[in-house]
Structures are given as C-alpha cells and as structure tokens.
Amino acid sequence: MLAVIDSPEAGSYPGGSNIRRGVTWEMMMKIVGLFCKGMLFFGSCLLIYPSATTAQNQVLGEVKLVGKTKTDKTSGVWIDGQYVGYVNELKDENKLYLLPGEHEISVRQSGYTDFKQRVVIEPKKRVIVQVVMLKAPGTALPRVTSQIKLYVSPERAAVFVDDAFVGNASEFSGIGHGMLVSAGTHRIKIALPGYQAFETEVSLLAHQKITIKTDLLSTSISQGGPPAKPE
C-alpha cells in the first residue's frame, strides 16, 4: 500500500489474483454477483472468470439503476449490504447482474436520506430502478470547513468519512475539486471490491487544506485480514 498525505499548512500526517475455483450451483445461489470488466464479483468476495461457469451465468438477471441528478448518479450502491460501486458506473461493461431471488438495494450519499428498494430477480430479465435521492432534514455544511483533496488509484474507489459514504475518489481530485469537512479529527476510508482498503485518521485545523495520495492494492480471497497501514 502506497500512501502519502501532504498538508501545505502543517506538514504531513501519518496515515494511515484473481483465482479460479470450482463453484457448485448451491454455492452460486447463495451469493450476489457483479459482472465487471470481464470478472464476476460475488458477495462472498469470491472472484471467478465467467467462462468458468458459463451455464450458471445464463440464469443471472440484470439490475439497471437510473438517476437524473448528479447526486443520484454519484451515490454509492449496496446490494444485500455489500458496496458494489456508484450508480453511474454500473452500466455498459460494468452491468450489474444478480442471482435469481429477492435482493435489497441501498443507495447512499452523505447529507441525503438512504434510498432503499427490494427487487425480485428472474433469470435473463432486467429490472430498472429509478434512484431518487432526497436531502436529509436539517443537513447543512459547517460554517468553518477544511479541505481534503484525494489522488487515488483506481479513481472509482468509494470514499467514507467517519463511516459515511461521501462519493467516489474522482470527485475530490484535480483543480477546483476537494472534499469539505468540519475542522477536527476525521476517519477516512477508501475502499473498492477486489482491493485492499486504505484507512487513516486526520486532524484538521480550520481552513486547512491537505492532500491524500494512495494506490489501492489488488487483493485475492486468500488475502482477507485487516488493511495494511501506510508507513
């Protein structure tokens, strides 16, 4: 895990294979699948090439998430409690396929009420879910803020502040972009299925700006365990 946290005001803060396996049909029916860039991502964290289970893949159903606003499109998606990506990326080569049966879809964004919907998946059929994110009552930016800029690879990784999903890493990088948070201590977590999560804690002064840089490391099932802390 490579990670660098830079602060122009106060120095720096310490921060924080794919595998082929035989899968029985009974095992398949117990796990959720995400077809993403040529691999099938399962809720059990198993990674397997679709060609290894071509017959089983024929019974998967598709879920298509549709959002109108920028907030809708950038909100994070959880299937049966597992994060799978943000709304606008779950299409084309990243289409979302689930096993037959009932599944719970949760869509989350900091400052908004969770969107939840249960869907029943049937083989070879598509379910379209219209995502509508509504502002949570009483939410507002703090009067005094600090800024965190992120440079993360892969850029599509999910970002959590104090356990709340706030967006994907690409939203908080580049000129004119950054994450505004209240001054004080915050826990930052950057995670993506198939990669080792990065976690750190930062203490920010009012109006302070810092930059967090990290490259998430690809991981396999056999490498489960706690995420490594940066040097």
QUIMOGI-V446570 format. One record per residue. N is the residue number from 1. PHI is phi in whole degrees, 0 to 359 (NA if undefined). Layout:
n=N phi=PHI
n=N phi=PHI
//
This chain:
n=1 phi=NA
n=2 phi=257
n=3 phi=210
n=4 phi=224
n=5 phi=240
n=6 phi=248
n=7 phi=228
n=8 phi=293
n=9 phi=271
n=10 phi=226
n=11 phi=72
n=12 phi=240
n=13 phi=254
n=14 phi=291
n=15 phi=241
n=16 phi=315
n=17 phi=NA
n=18 phi=341
n=19 phi=225
n=20 phi=261
n=21 phi=218
n=22 phi=286
n=23 phi=237
n=24 phi=285
n=25 phi=299
n=26 phi=298
n=27 phi=293
n=28 phi=301
n=29 phi=289
n=30 phi=259
n=31 phi=234
n=32 phi=262
n=33 phi=243
n=34 phi=235
n=35 phi=276
n=36 phi=219
n=37 phi=51
n=38 phi=84
n=39 phi=227
n=40 phi=253
n=41 phi=263
n=42 phi=250
n=43 phi=299
n=44 phi=276
n=45 phi=76
n=46 phi=284
n=47 phi=245
n=48 phi=211
n=49 phi=288
n=50 phi=301
n=51 phi=296
n=52 phi=284
n=53 phi=222
n=54 phi=303
n=55 phi=297
n=56 phi=294
n=57 phi=296
n=58 phi=294
n=59 phi=263
n=60 phi=291
n=61 phi=248
n=62 phi=258
n=63 phi=245
n=64 phi=250
n=65 phi=263
n=66 phi=236
n=67 phi=232
n=68 phi=264
n=69 phi=266
n=70 phi=300
n=71 phi=297
n=72 phi=303
n=73 phi=286
n=74 phi=258
n=75 phi=285
n=76 phi=280
n=77 phi=243
n=78 phi=241
n=79 phi=247
n=80 phi=51
n=81 phi=90
n=82 phi=247
n=83 phi=291
n=84 phi=237
n=85 phi=145
n=86 phi=254
n=87 phi=310
n=88 phi=286
n=89 phi=263
n=90 phi=273
n=91 phi=203
n=92 phi=53
n=93 phi=287
n=94 phi=252
n=95 phi=302
n=96 phi=263
n=97 phi=245
n=98 phi=236
n=99 phi=285
n=100 phi=303
n=101 phi=126
n=102 phi=267
n=103 phi=224
n=104 phi=256
n=105 phi=255
n=106 phi=238
n=107 phi=240
n=108 phi=228
n=109 phi=204
n=110 phi=302
n=111 phi=88
n=112 phi=234
n=113 phi=287
n=114 phi=300
n=115 phi=265
n=116 phi=229
n=117 phi=206
n=118 phi=265
n=119 phi=232
n=120 phi=250
n=121 phi=264
n=122 phi=242
n=123 phi=305
n=124 phi=62
n=125 phi=245
n=126 phi=252
n=127 phi=247
n=128 phi=259
n=129 phi=245
n=130 phi=273
n=131 phi=273
n=132 phi=230
n=133 phi=267
n=134 phi=246
n=135 phi=304
n=136 phi=286
n=137 phi=301
n=138 phi=77
n=139 phi=273
n=140 phi=200
n=141 phi=293
n=142 phi=297
n=143 phi=293
n=144 phi=248
n=145 phi=236
n=146 phi=235
n=147 phi=234
n=148 phi=241
n=149 phi=255
n=150 phi=242
n=151 phi=232
n=152 phi=233
n=153 phi=235
n=154 phi=288
n=155 phi=291
n=156 phi=279
n=157 phi=299
n=158 phi=281
n=159 phi=244
n=160 phi=237
n=161 phi=240
n=162 phi=53
n=163 phi=73
n=164 phi=258
n=165 phi=291
n=166 phi=239
n=167 phi=145
n=168 phi=258
n=169 phi=302
n=170 phi=296
n=171 phi=288
n=172 phi=242
n=173 phi=233
n=174 phi=90
n=175 phi=295
n=176 phi=80
n=177 phi=239
n=178 phi=180
n=179 phi=258
n=180 phi=269
n=181 phi=225
n=182 phi=288
n=183 phi=296
n=184 phi=126
n=185 phi=263
n=186 phi=222
n=187 phi=264
n=188 phi=247
n=189 phi=229
n=190 phi=237
n=191 phi=217
n=192 phi=202
n=193 phi=306
n=194 phi=91
n=195 phi=228
n=196 phi=285
n=197 phi=290
n=198 phi=250
n=199 phi=226
n=200 phi=205
n=201 phi=233
n=202 phi=234
n=203 phi=242
n=204 phi=248
n=205 phi=274
n=206 phi=302
n=207 phi=69
n=208 phi=286
n=209 phi=237
n=210 phi=228
n=211 phi=235
n=212 phi=248
n=213 phi=238
n=214 phi=203
n=215 phi=248
n=216 phi=289
n=217 phi=264
n=218 phi=296
n=219 phi=226
n=220 phi=242
n=221 phi=302
n=222 phi=287
n=223 phi=251
n=224 phi=295
n=225 phi=80
n=226 phi=291
n=227 phi=293
n=228 phi=286
n=229 phi=271
n=230 phi=293
n=231 phi=294
//
